[in-house]
Amino acid sequence: MAELNLNQIIEKLNGEFTGETRKFVFWYDDKADFAEDIDSVELANAKILKLEPGNQFGTKFFLEREDTTTNYLIYAPFPKPDVRENHLEDTMLYSKRFFADRASLLSVDLGISEKYKPVIEKHIKFFANKDRTQRFYDLEIENFNEDNILIGLMSAVCRTRTCSFDEVVRILLTDDGLEDNKFIAEFDKYGLLPAFWKFCEQQFGYSDNKPSLEKLVVTMFVTYADKYIQKELPQGWKTFVSYKSGNIIAFLDSLMNNLLYRKRYDELSAHVATGLNVSTALESYEPETLVECDSFTQIDGIILRWLVDRLLAEDTGAKLGNHPIPEICEMRQKMHFGAKFSAAYELLNSAYEMIMAAKYSCPDGFKAIVQQYISADCQIDAQYRHFYYCYDLLDSSSAFEKLRDLVENIYTNEYLGKQLPQWNAGMTEADALTVLPLQRNFYARFVRGNKDRTVVIISDAMRYEVGRQLFNKMLDDPKCTAKLDCMLSTLPSYTRLGMAALLPHSKLELTDDGKELVDGTYCTDLASRQAVLQAAIPESCCVQFDEIKNMKKAALREVFTGKQVVYVYHDQIDVRGEHTEDEVFVACEEAVAEIADLIRKITVNANTLHFIVTADHGFIYKRDKVSESDKIGGVTDKNSIVKRRYIVSKEPVRDDGICNLSLGYLLGNDDNKVVSFPCSTSVFKTPGSGGQNYVHGGSSPQEMLVPVLDVKMEKGHMETRTVQIMLVSLVQKITNLITSLDFIQSDPVSDVVKSTTFRLYFVSEDNEKISNENIYVADKRDADAQKRIFRMRFTFKNKKYNKDKHYYLVAYDESNGIEAFRHAVVMDLAFADDFGFGI
């Protein structure tokens, strides 16, 4: 790095006079800065000759005729004369020039051509600081010109790692505020501010008599919005629209898609939106014109209001452009502000599915009902559950309350109101208990014949649709093979009886005083259940999930070593449902995650590969509390077992809306007691106020259909691969500044093909990004290849492109940063760079 001190100058001069060849070095000290010091300078291999303004010819004669052997430093305390007035010009052709002013030293040291020396001189104040100067050196700029010198100075001020004007602007916007910006102040201090605004015009098309960072940012966001809003902008916005839209879109895309700067992008967007009063300015716009724009969060507000209105009108065929409601929700959720509104869009998607269920029809016959539930109806329960899961995540639910009422009405009246009477009519069919495996045969059917160690995880109240979610989650594990079955729980469908039914037994009983007996043993706790299990399989045990979930490897291995069967009791859903009813759907999500994690933990740490996940019973949950009209009068017989969803008594309860079945028939014994249960969602009146929303014990698909998930984990490594994307469009040449291309996701996501996220954009040969950046989440599971095709739109920078050079479409896998593919194109933009007219 160049420094201005006499010792270093002498050292540099001595370096010029090495070797055997005679040398002349001319030093024109323009401002005579060293006129007083030159007499004290002593050179090792040269003499010093002072040049006088009127003695050029005499000096030339002396050097070339009188002393023809000595090396000379010719020092002139004045600027170099014009060529026509300089008698030494031809001598200088075979000599060297020496510069000792800071600008010259820097220019020589950096390899900057003399014609750009005035740029260094103009901003010489910048180089007064060593650290600042070193930052400029560290940029390692090659092929200097006026522009990259100025951008380099700005880059050094902003402490960027590369000489990039985009990076300069990024630092200004992300590392300080728009008012009293410290970097702008430094630019002004070093005379760089005019150049900065000049480059803002060249790069982003921003020009103003009184430029400011705030107006630059407004220009960027308005220009970005203008490209994606399919309608003329509000009148007051038009003055901010730039003709350099491609550069602006590329810049803002890189800002919003970068994890480090995403939050600042949101702050800038909010600042601009407030200044432009976006909500009011766009309130009259049709949502169809806004659906592809994600410049401001207010646009999501407009689209969300439209979606709510359409769903309240039960207009499930509504579209914005060619996008139906579910596609709109998915598309907006994947856009920049999608994470902020994710719960709302997921809620609306579930609401859409629920409104589609308003046309629900339940088939006749128990077998058909069960088949339809397993294949389709269970998804209605899942969507209802997901609706409320998202509803409870909202900071404010006021905008969705009417929609909530509609969803609740459809679920209660159009779905459960039609399904449950048909279900209970089917339950009275003579062969109803032959349609599905019975819970009381669970051990004999699913456990007894297993030769490998088997872990049975029993999740209290995990109904079938929740088990289905766990099944889908496990399929995403590359080391997992899973199979999902369904079985019919006991009736009454409550915990102690269901838990007893899952144990090995010959006889299952419910005594007159309400005790659950397994081969005569009263099973109420972990110890009694373990005794029954060990009677059938001595090498077995029962453990609570909470006891082992945080165990270290050694302790966990000790639990499972030497065991043939281990029953693990997991209580997340039922305990929350019983005590904090409205959290039961949150508990379902947590249960799925906990069980999946437990399976992986046991697999890794306890050398166990076979798991069966099931439940004791399911549940019905409705957000609206049970009304008095839905309560059935209580039973006065003191010898009866009376609960909210069932009554066990000697005689059947005879009343409208009540079904009766023999307890002996249900449990497979000779018990002559009768189970009475509502054939709808009604409940019996019982003391206390519990169970207003969350109930079980009765007869419904939600209460009685429980999952049997058979999971086998791979001991070794299973070969998996990440999903790929490929270009469908046959494009070799880009001829438009805005170009849309079609791609295809290579394979559907599965247990061996993993989803990922790609970043796609165009670059030049020297890796300059020349387009906006698109993000694509490759997570489609569709077997139909046509459904895996997607389109991306690219907006290119307004600049001149060399048709003889190659440019590339590149895609990077976000999970590992590896380039997924590179496709070469020719840029043939005839009207690029302001359409050739400099406008």
N, C-alpha and C positions, 0 to 999 in steps of 0.2 A: 504494500500500500504506500502511495506517495506521501512523503513528509517534507516540509519546507524548513531545512536547517543547513547551515554552511558545511558542517562536517560530512553530511550525506551527499551534498552537492560535489564536494571534492572527491569523495569516494566514487561517485558516478562518473565524474570527469576522468579520473585515473583509469576507470574501466574502459573508457573510450580509446585510450592510447596504448593498449596492449598490442603485442605482435611486432613483427619486423618491418611491416610496410609503413611508409611515412603517411601521416594523417593530419588533416586540418579539421578542426571543429569550430563552427561559428556559433557564437552565443549572443543573440540580440536580446538584451535586457530592456524590454520596451519601456519600463518605468524607472529604469536606473536604480532598481532596488538594491543592487549589489555593487554600485559604483564605489562606495567607500570600503567595501570588503575585498575587492578584487586584488589590491596590492598585497594583501596578507595571504593570498592563495598561493600555495606551492604545489606543483604537480610533479609526480615521480618521473614521468617520461615525456614531458612537453614543456614548452615555454609559453608565456602569455604575451599576446600582442594586442595592445589597445588600439581600437579602430576609431579614427576621428571622422566626422561627417564629410570633410573635404579631402580626405587622404586615401580614398579608395584605390585610385590608380597607383599611388606610391606603395601602398600595402601590397597590391597585386604584383608589382615589379619586385618588391623585396622577397616575397614568398616564392616567386617562380624564377628569379634570376640571381638574387644575391645570396639567399640561404636556401639551398635545395635539398637539405638533409634533415633538418630539425622538424619535430612535431610541434604544431602550434595550436593553442586555443586563441581564436580571434574574438576578443570581447568588445561588444559595441553597446554603450549605455543609451541606446535609442532604438526605435523600431526598425525593422528591415526595410530598406528603401524599395520603391517600386522597381520592377524588373528593368524598365527603360532607363532608370537613373542609377542602376547598381552595376558598377564596373566589375564587381566580384561575382556576378551571377553565374558565369561559366565555371569559375573556380568552385563555386558551391555545388555544382552538379556532381563533382567527384569527391565532395566533402560531406560532413554530417552537420546537422543542426542540433544544438543543445538548448533545452528550455528549463528554466529554473523557477518560473512563476508557478503557483499551485495548480492553476488550470492546465498549464502545459505539462507539468509533471504527471498529473492525473491522466491527461490524454495519452501521453506516451506510455505510461504504466499499464493502462487499460487497453491500449490499442485503438483509441478513438482517433479517427481521421482529423486532420488539422481544420477542415472546414466546419467541424462540429464543436471546435474549441470555444466559440462564442457562447454556446449553450452552457458549457461548464462554467465559463466566466460569469455569465448572468446569474447563476445559482451557486456561486463559489461559497456563499455564506453557509450553505448546507454542509460543506466539507470541513467546517471549523471544528467539528466534533469527531473524535477518533471512532467511537462506537458506531455512529451514524454512517461514517465513511466506510467502515468495515462491512456494514450491512449491505451497502451498495456493491462492494466488491464481491460479497458472498452470493449475489444473484447470478454471477457468472454469465453475464450477458455476452452474446456473440454478435458480430456484424452490427456494430452500433450505427444508429441513425438518430435523428433528432427526437423522433417519437419514443423509441425505446429508452433513450437516455432520460427523458422526462418521466416516463412511466416507471423507470427504474428508481428514480429519486423518490417518487411517490410511494413505490413499493417499499423502499428502505424506511421511509417515515412510518409506514403502516406495519413494518416488520413482517411482510409476507415472505414466503420462501422462494417464490418465483417472481419474475418480472411480468406481471399480468394486471391489466387495468380492471378486469372483472374482479380479481382478488382485492385490488385497492378499494373498489366500491363496496365489495362485500365486507371488508374490515370496517369501513366507515359506517356502514349500516348496522353491523352486528356488535361492534365493540364500543360504541358510544351512541349518545342520543342524537336526534336530528337538530336540536337547538344547541348552540355553543359547542359544537363538535370539536374535540381536541385535535383531530387530524386535519380538519379544515383550517384551524388556527395555525397549525404548523405549515401547511401548504402556503398560507398567506405569508408567514414569517420568512419562508425561503423563496418567495416569488413564484410559487408553483400553482397558485390558484387559477390564474387565467388559463393555463394549460389544462388543468383538471376539468374546467367547464368546457374547454374546446373538445377534449376527449369524450365528455359526456354527450356532446352533440354528435360526434363522429360515431360513437359506439351505440348510443341509445336514442339518438334523435332528439335530445332534450336541449332546447335553447331558450334563453330568457334574458331580458334586460337586467333583471335583478335575480340571478339564479340562487337557489337554496336547495339544501338536501331534501327538505320536506316536499318541495314541488317536484324534485326529481323522483321521489318515491311515489307521489301521486301520479305522475306521468307513467311510471312503470305499471302500477296496478290498474289504472284506467286502460292503458294500452292492452294489457293482458286480458282484462275483462272484455274489451272490444272485440277481440279475436274469438271469444267463446260465447258471447251473448248474441243470439241470432236476431237482433233487432237494433235499430239505430239507438245510440246512447242518448241519455238525457242531454239537453242542450248545453247545460253548464259544464258537462264533462268533456265536450268535444275538443276544447282547446288543449286538453292534456293528451290527446291521442298522438302518438309518435309514429313516424313512417318507418322506424327501425323495429317493428314488432318482433321479428324473428330473434334479434339479439336480446330483447327484453324478456321474451318468453323463455329463451334458453337460460338467462340469468335467474329469473324467478323460480323456474323449475328446479335448478340446481340448489337454490336456497331452501325451497320448501321440502325437497326430498332428502336433504342432509340432516341426519339426526342431531348434529351439533347446532344447527342454525334454525331448525324447524320452529322452535318456540319464538325466536326473534321475528321470523317471518309472520307468525300469527300476530305478534304485537304490532308490526308495521301495518298489516292488513287492517287490524282493528283501528289503528290511528287514522288511516286513510278513510275507512268506512265512516268514522265519526265525523271527520271533516266534510265528507261528501254527503252525509246524511243518507246513506245507502238505502236504509229501510224505506224511507219516504220516496226517494228518487225512483226505486224499482217496484213500488207497491202496485202500480198499474200494469206492470209487465206480465204477460202470460207466462206461467211457469215453464211452458214448452220452450220458450226462448232462453231460459236460464239454466236448463237442466245440465248442460255440459260445462258450465262455468263454476269454478271453485275459488274465485278471488276473495270472496268475503263470506263470513259465516252467516250474514243476513240472507244470503241466497238460499242456504239450507233452511232457514226459518220459513221462507216463502214456499219452498217445495214441500216442507213438512206440513204446513197448513193446508196446501192443496191435497196432499195425500190423505190427511185426516178427513177433509171434506168429502173426498171421493169415497172413502171407506164408510163414512157415516151414511152416505147415500146408497151404500151397498153396490156401488158402481165398480164391480171387480174387473170390468173390461176396459176401464179408463187407461189411456196411454199419454205419454209425453213424447211426441214424435213417434218413433217406432218402439218405444220402451214401455212395456206393461209394468204394473205396480211392483211386482217382485224384482224385476230387472232394475227399476229405478232405485229401489232400496239397496240392492247389491252394488250397483254402479256408484251411487253417492257414498256408500260406506267405504268404498275402496279409494275414493278421492281424498284430497289432502285433509279436509276437515272431517272426514268420515269417522275418525276415532272419537272426536268430540261428540258427535251425534250418533255414535254406533248403537247405543241402547235404544234410541228413538227409532232408528231405521229397522232394527231387528224387531222391535215391538210392532211396528207397522206391518212388517212382513208376516209376523205371526197373526196379527189381526186380520190380514188379508186371508190367510188360510182358514181362520175361524169363520169369517164371513162366507167363505166358500162352503163351509160345513152347515150353513143355514139350510141348505137343500138336502141335508142328511136323510138317508133312508136306511133303516135297519132290516135285514132279511128275516125271514121266518126260519125257525129250526135252529136248535142249539149249535149244531155243527157248523152251519153257515155263518152264524153270528160269531163264533169263535174264529173261524177262518178269516172273516172280514176284519175282525178286530186286530188279529196278529199282522195281517198284511197292510191294513190301511187305517182303521179307526184309532189304533194306538197313537198315531201321529197327531190326531186331533187333541188328545190329552197332552201330548208333548208340546204342541203349539200353544195350548192354553197355559201350560206351565211356563213356557218360555216367555209368553206375553207378560205374565205377572213378574217373572224374574227380572225382565228388562224394565217394567213399569216401576218397580221398587228401586231401580238404580238411578232413575231420573232425579235431577235436582229439584225440578218442579213438574208435577204431573197434571197441572190444571188444564193444559191444552188438550189432554188426552182423556179427560174424565168421561165425556159423553161416549167416546169410543170404548172405554172400559165398560160402561153400562151396556153397550151393544154386544160386546164380546161375552159379557157375563150372561146376558139374556139368551144368546145363541147357545152357549155351552150348557146352560141349565135346562132350557126349554126345548130347543131344537135338537140338541144332541142327547144329553142324558135323559131328558123327558121322553124321547122316543126309544132310546136304546135299552134302558133298564127294565121297563115292562116286558119287552121282547126277550131280554136275557132271562128274566125270572120265569117267564112262561116256558122258555127252553129248559131251565133248570128242573122243571117238573116232568120233563119227558123221561120215559122209562130208561133210555140208554144215555142220558146226559153225562153220567160219570164214566162213560167209555170213550168220550170224544178226545180227551186229553189225558196224559199221565197225571196221576193223583199225587198230591203232596205226601199223603200217608205211605206211598210206595217209593218215596224218593231214595232212601238208602238202598233198597233192594235193586232199584232200577239203575241208579247213577253211580253208586259208590262201591257196593259190595264186590263186584267182579273186577275191580281195578287191581292190577298187579304192581303198579308203581305207587310211590307215595303220593297221596292225594290230600290237598288242603281244601276243605270246604269252608267258604266264607259266606256266612249268613248275615245279610244286611237287613236289619229290622225295617219293614215297610217299604222295601225297594220294589215298587210295582213294575209291571212288565215293560212299560215304555222307558222307564229309567234304566232298567237293565239293558234295553236295546241301545241306549246312548253309550253305556259302558262297553257294550259289544263293538260298536263302531269305533270307539276310542282305542280299544285293544287291537283292532285290525290295522291301525296305523303304526303299531309297534312291529318293526321288521323281524323281531324274534318270536312273534306270536302267531299261533294258529288257533282260531276260535270258532265255536259253534254255538248257536243260540237256539234253545228249546223253550217251551212254555209248559207250565203245569198248573193244575187247578188246586187251589189251597183248600184247607178245611173250611167248613161252615159250622159254627161261627168262625170268622176270619180275624182272629186276634192273636196276640203275641205268644202267650204261654201254650196255647193249643197248637199253633203253627210250629213253634220250636219243638214241641214234643213229637209232632208228626214227622219231623225231619230226622229224628233219631232212629236207629235200628230197633225194630219191635215186631212182635207177633200180634199184639192187641193194643189198640189205642182207645182210651176211655175218658169221658167227662162225667164225674160223679154228680150226684144230686146236689151236693154242697159246693160244686164248682171246682173240684180238684182234677187236674190233668194227669192221668196215669199212663205210664208206658210199661206194659207188661207188669202192672200192679205197682210200679214205683212212681211216687209223686215227684214230678220234675218241675222244680220252680227256680233253680239257680244253677250256677256253673258246676258246682260240685256234684249235684244229683244228675245233671246231664252227662258229665264225664263218667260217672259210675255206670250209667246205661250204655254209653259208647264203649267203655272198656270191657263190659260184659260180653259184647259181641266181638270186639277187636282189642285184645290186651295191649297191643302196641299202638295206643292212641291217646289223645288228650283233648281237652277243651280249653281255649284261652280267650280272653277278651282282647279285642282290637287295641284298646287303649293301653293294655299292658305291654304289647309288643311293638307298637308303631315307632317308638323312639329307641328301641333296643339297639345296642351295638352288635357288631357281627358275631362275636363270641357267644354272647347271651342268646342271640337269635338262633344260632346253630344248635345250641344246647336244647332249645325247645323242640326242634324238629328232628334232631338226630335220633335214629332208632325207632321213629314213629312210622306207622303205616298210614294212619289217618289222623288229621288234625282238624278239629272244628274251631273256626275263628268267628266270634260273635261281634258284629259291628253294629253300633247303634247311633246313627247320625240323624236319619230321617225321622224315625218315630219319636225320639226324645224331643226334638225341636217341634214336631207336629203337636205333641201332647202339651207342651209348655209354652211355646211361642209360635202359635199356629201360622201366622203370616210369614214366618221364616222357613216354612217347610220346603219351598221350592229352591231357596238358597241352599238348604241342607242337601237336597238332591244333587245339585252341582258339586258340592263338596264331597258327598259320598262317592260319586263317580271318580273324582280325582284321588281321593284317599285309597280306594280299593285298587285302582290301577297302579298307584305308587307302591302299595303293599305287595302286590304280585311281583313287581320288578325287584323290590327289595329282598323278598324271600328267595326269588330265583337266583339272584346274585350272591347272597350271603348264606343261604341255607341249603344250597344244592337240591332244590325242589322245583319240579317243572310242570306239575299237573295241578290245576286249580279248578274248582267248581264254585261258581257264585250263584247264590239263590236267596230267597227271602221267606219269611214266615207268613207274610200277608202283604197286601198293597194298601191303598187308601183312596178316599175321595176327598178332594179339597175344592171348595168354592169360596171365592173372596167375600161374597155377600153372606151375611150370617143367616142361619136358619130362622125363618119367620114362624110365628105361632101357628099359622095355617099349615105348616109343614111338619108339625109335631103331632104324633099320635098318642092318644090318652094312655096313661100308664096302666100297668097290671097290678091288681091288689093282692094276688096270691103270694103270700110270704115265702112259699117254697120254690118260687120261680127265680131264675137268674135273669135279671132285667138290666140290659145295657141299651145304649142309644140306638144301635143298629141291629140288635137281635134280642130275642127272649128265648130262654130254654125253660120249658115247663112240662108238666105231665100231660096237659091238654093243649091243643092248638089254640092260638089266639084267633078268634073269628072277627074280622072287621074288614071294611073296604081297604084295598091297597096293601093287604098283608098276605104273604105267602107262607106256607108251612111245609116242612119236610121232616122226615123221621131222622133223629140223631143217629140211630143205629145204622140206617142206610148211608148216611154221610160219612160215618167213621168206620163202617165195615164191621160192626158188631151187632149184638142183639139188644141194644139199649132201646127201650120203648118211649123215651122222652121225645119231645118235638121241638124243633127249632122254628121259631116264627120270625119273619123278617119283612121289612117294607119292600115292596116290589118297585119302589122309586127311590128318590134321594131323601125321602122323609125319615124322621128319627122318632124314636119313642121318647116320651117325656120321662126324664129321670131327675133326681135331685141334683142341684148344683147347676153351674152355668158353663161347664166345660164342653168342648167339642162343638163349638159354634160353626167352625169352618172346616176343620180337619176331623174326619171320622173314618172308622173302619170297623170291621166285625160283621158287616152285613154281606149281602149278595149283589155283586156287580162285577163287571170285568175289571174295573179299577181296583177293587178290593181282593178279588179272588185269583186273578191271573198273575202269576209270579214267574220271573225268568229263571231259567237254568242255563247258565253260561259256562260252557266247558272250554277251558283255556289250557293250551299246551305251549310251553315256552321252549325255544330252541336252546340247547346247551352250548352249542358252538355259535360261530358267527354266521348269520344268514346274509347272503349276498343281496344287497339292495342298491338302488341307484336313484339319483335325483331326476325328476321329470325334466324333459327338455322342451324347448320350443323351436319351431322352424319357420322360415319365411315361406308363405304360400304365394304371394304376389311375385310374378316373374318380372322383376325390375332390375335393369342394368344401368339405367340412366335416370337421373332426377332432373326434371324440367320445370318444376314449380316450387315456389318458396314454401307452399303448404302442400304436403303429400301424405296421403293415407295408404297404409300397407296392411295386408292381411297376414296373420300368422296362425299357426296351429300348435296346440299343446300336443306333444308327441304321443303320449299315452295317458290313460286315465290314472289318477292317483289311486294307489292300492297299498297293500301291506308290503310290497316290494318296490313300489315306485313312490318316492316321497315328494311332497309338494315343496315349492320354494318360491322366491320372489326374484324377478328379473328387472334390471335397469337397462333400457334400450335408448340409444342415441347414435348420432352420426359423428364421425371424427375425420380429420385430415390425415395425411401421411405422417405429419409430425405430432399427431395426437391432440390437435386442437379440437375442442368440442364445437361443432358447427350447427347443432340443432338443439331443440329442447330435449328434455329427458323424460321418458315415459316409464312408469312403474307398472309391472304386471304381476299379479299374484297367480301363479300356476297351481291351482288347487281343484280343478274340475275332475269329477269322478265319472263323467258320462262315457259310456261305452261307444256311443255314436260319435264318430270322428267329426261330423259336421257341427256338433254342439260344442266342440273344443276349439273352433275357429274364432279368433278375435281380431279386432282392428285397432291399429294405433295411428294417431295423426302426428306428423312431425312438421315443425315450423323451423325453417333454416335461417341462419344469420344473413342479413343483407350485406353481402360482400362479393367481391369478384372471385370467381373460381377458375382454376386452370383446367381446361378440358383434357390436357395431356397428363394430368396427375390422377392418381386413384384416391378415392375417399371411401370410407367404410361405415356400414351399419354394424354396430357392435352391441352385444347383449352380455351383461355381467350378472352372475349369480350372486345375489345379496348375501347368502348364507356363508360364502367363503371368499367372495371377491374375485373368483376365477372367471375369465372370459369364456362365455358359453359358445358363442359363434361370432364370426366376422364375415361380412358379405361386402365385396367390392362393388362400387358404383362409379359412374362418371357423372360429374356435376355439369349439366348443360343448361344453365339458367340465363337465357338470353336477356332477360330484363332485370337481372339482379343488380345490386348496388344502386339503389334509388332509381331503377329503370333507365339508367344511362343518361339521365338528364340533370343529375345533381340536385334534385328536389328533395 
